[in-house]
């Protein structure tokens, strides 16, 4: 869980550079301010799931809930 959490947490990169994150993840980029907001929110949500995976790896009491939330599509 810790390794997958750290890898998932790297999507916080989309908060800092949304266009570069889109290019490195999908190979294409979007233009416009709305696209930047959507990509930043997407990066924040995925980064939070990564932080939650790291926390759940250390705390057995919340491990089940963490895996359920991280595993939902």
Residue pairs with C-beta under 8 A, 6 or more apart in sequence:
1 53
1 54
1 56
1 57
1 63
1 66
1 67
2 53
2 54
2 57
2 58
4 50
4 53
5 50
5 51
5 52
5 53
5 54
5 55
5 56
5 57
6 50
6 54
7 50
8 46
8 47
8 49
8 50
8 53
8 70
9 47
9 50
9 51
9 53
9 54
10 47
10 50
11 21
11 42
11 43
11 46
11 47
11 50
12 43
12 44
12 47
12 50
13 20
13 21
13 43
14 21
14 22
14 39
14 40
14 42
14 43
14 44
14 46
14 47
15 40
15 43
15 44
15 47
18 35
18 36
18 39
18 40
18 43
19 29
19 30
19 36
19 39
21 39
21 43
22 28
22 29
22 30
22 39
23 29
30 39
49 69
49 70
52 66
52 69
52 70
53 66
53 70
55 62
55 66
56 62
56 63
56 65
56 66
56 67
56 70
57 63
